[in-house]
């Protein structure tokens, strides 16, 4: 399996190395045919109000791979984001083998934390909580490193015990489990973003559903999981992104069943019906429509157990039907797909566009980039979203969903279905060697038909 390419993006669109203190611009590259996933996201930030009497708060999380800062001001039962910062520092690089933090990893982390210190000073943060997790907890020089951080940046970290980290991770999921929820999804990993979108859309429509995301797998937070599920829950679907031949079920499914059975045995809420399913095998997509399919299956008289979703199982026929028309995309947002050739500048230009939009406007922006591991000379596909609300979509723009499609290589029209992702009425931009009055006659018949049928501009 090819390694997942993960990098930090600077304003010049270059990967790796020191970066400018942009608020947040993290990019994960998908590499075909494995299509490893992750977004580049730049959030919108609320402007500070002059003379505000409410003081700013900050949370800083130093993990094994990332350094994340959020500065916010409380408002009612929520908060306004004032600023944020994220950088991939890979602090835990090599710890598994040597049980020590390397000098290179510590230097990268200190550089990122200096930026965090400046951001908190700029916003005059009144209260902050700065926590370090697995890397510093495991490394023999973890405490020494945090003392160095205190001297250089003035930031004082606490190392969270594993149990507390698991508890805090689970508490972060509670807002997505309503007090009267009856059907609940339990999963872990990047699928949580798509599942959260589905749950929010369904609860807005009056359905009593919820979502629990497991963020720390070992030690398994059994008590926190049981506490996260209200007594009204009748049915639970557990989704695993793995297949365990010979086992009675996948790992997360077995852990959830055990946790809920122990809760019932201890005199707690009765044992709900728990079913397990698989998704995402062979890098299959997982979308809100698939999360909805799993929740819909729980409403059946006899929910299917050990199902698959998003995977066409034509052997054992365990696949759940998916409503392709269900979408949680912002109807007013931009969903653009760009087809390019490796090294033609398409990917770099789109990365820069996402950064400019996120940093220079009041919009949220996200980018996914699908490319071959040998990028130069291969096909690249860029998926961009721009919206007025936060974007958590952990999946590509699907067929018939893009309202803007650009093809930078004319010969792609003969090789692939470029317009398959175009929505009816979308705009199609084509880089053509022919003039505007000649290009139509050179388009493949299938492309001409699709342009007419979809009414593309």
Buried (B, 14 or more C-beta within 10 A) or exposed (E): EEEEBBBBBBBEBEBEEEBEEBBBBBBBBBBBEBBBBBBBBBBBBBEBEEEEEEEBBBBBBBBBBBBBBBBBBEEEEEBBBBBBBBBBBBBBBBBEEEEBBBEEBBEBBBBBBBBBBEBBEEBEBEEBEBBBBBBBBBBEBBBBBBEBBEEEBEBEBEBBEBEBBBBBBBEEBBEBBBEEBBBBBBBBBBBBBBBBBBBBBBBEEEBBBBBBBBBBBEEBBBBBBBBBBBEBBBBBBBBBBEEEEEEEBBBBBBBBBEBBEBBEEEEBBEBBBBBBBBBBEEEBBBBBBBBBBBBBBBEEEEBBBBBBBBBEEEEEEBBBEBEEEBBBBBEEBBBBBBBBBBEBEBBBBBBBBBBEBBBEEEBBBBBBBBBBBEBEEBBBBBBBBBBEEEBBBBBBBBEBBBBBBBBBBBEBBEEEEBBEBBBEEBBBEBBBEEEEEEEEEEBEEEBEEBBEEBEBE
